[in-house]
Amino acid sequence: GDLEGANLAFTATDSREVNAAVAGEAKERGIPINVADRPSEGDFAVPSTLRRGGLQVAVSTGGASPTLARRIRSELEESFGPEWAAVVEEFDTARRSGGAPDQAFEEEVSRCLSRLRG
């Protein structure tokens, strides 16, 4: 089959028959598979991920609704803009030097996060 030598598989065609056949082969070979049209037949779901430098936020509905996961991620993108890459870098630098971020910087981050709570 097409999965010879594979360690991980995805099936996301527009054919239920093809997806079922690929999923069946993966199961027979013990290969973890993601089945796009029938998440319950798969072994894992792929989250919708927001990345801002070292910041990574993943949203998943366990395969129930990738569209909903994307919508939630899209909302988070507005709250966590590109400037958050620098925020993460500042915290990383402080951690590596054995210190903490500047108090004013830390307070600004806390204010930003509290706005997320509404």
C-alpha positions in Angstrom: 0.0 0.0 0.0 0.8 3.7 -0.1 1.7 3.7 3.6 4.8 1.5 3.3 7.5 3.0 5.5 5.2 5.7 6.9 5.2 6.7 10.6 2.2 8.9 10.5 -0.7 9.3 8.1 -3.4 11.8 7.1 -6.4 11.1 4.9 -8.4 14.1 3.7 -9.7 13.3 0.3 -13.3 14.0 -1.0 -13.9 10.3 -1.2 -15.3 8.4 1.8 -14.1 5.2 0.3 -10.5 6.3 -0.2 -10.4 7.8 3.3 -11.8 4.5 4.8 -9.3 2.4 2.8 -6.3 4.6 3.9 -7.5 4.5 7.5 -7.9 0.7 7.4 -4.4 0.3 6.0 -3.0 2.6 8.7 -4.8 0.7 11.4 -3.5 -2.7 10.0 0.1 -1.3 10.1 -0.2 0.3 13.5 0.3 3.8 12.0 -1.4 6.7 13.8 -3.8 8.4 11.4 -5.9 11.5 11.2 -9.1 11.0 9.3 -10.5 14.4 8.2 -14.0 13.4 7.3 -14.5 11.0 10.3 -12.4 12.2 13.3 -13.7 9.4 15.5 -11.9 6.9 13.1 -8.6 8.6 13.6 -6.0 8.5 16.3 -5.3 12.2 16.7 -6.6 15.6 15.8 -4.5 18.5 14.5 -5.0 21.8 16.4 -5.4 25.2 14.9 -2.2 27.0 16.0 -1.3 30.6 16.5 2.4 31.4 16.6 4.0 34.7 17.7 7.7 34.0 17.9 8.1 31.6 20.9 4.4 31.9 21.8 2.3 29.0 20.6 -1.4 28.8 21.3 -3.2 25.7 20.0 -7.0 25.3 19.8 -8.7 22.0 19.1 -12.2 20.7 19.1 -10.9 17.1 18.9 -11.8 17.0 15.3 -15.5 17.9 15.9 -15.3 21.2 14.1 -12.0 22.4 12.6 -14.0 25.5 11.4 -14.8 26.4 15.0 -11.2 25.9 16.1 -10.1 28.2 13.3 -12.6 30.9 14.3 -11.4 30.7 18.0 -7.8 31.0 16.8 -8.7 33.9 14.6 -10.2 35.7 17.7 -7.0 35.0 19.7 -4.9 36.4 16.9 -6.5 39.8 17.6 -5.6 39.5 21.3 -2.1 38.2 20.7 -0.7 40.4 18.0 2.8 40.3 16.5 4.2 42.3 19.5 3.8 39.1 21.6 6.9 37.7 20.0 8.9 40.4 21.8 7.0 39.7 25.0 8.0 36.0 24.9 11.6 37.0 24.0 11.8 39.4 27.0 10.6 36.6 29.4 13.0 34.1 27.9 15.9 36.5 28.3 15.0 37.2 31.9 14.7 33.5 32.6 18.0 32.6 31.1 19.8 35.3 33.0 18.2 34.0 36.3 16.1 37.1 36.8 12.6 38.4 36.1 11.3 40.8 33.5 11.2 44.5 34.4 8.3 45.2 36.9 6.7 47.7 34.6 6.9 45.3 31.7 5.4 42.5 33.8 2.5 44.8 34.9 1.8 45.7 31.2 1.6 42.1 30.3 -0.7 41.4 33.2 -3.0 44.3 32.0 -3.0 42.8 28.5 -3.9 39.4 29.8 -6.7 40.8 32.1 -8.3 42.4 29.0 -8.8 38.9 27.6 -11.0 38.0 30.5 -13.3 40.9 29.6 
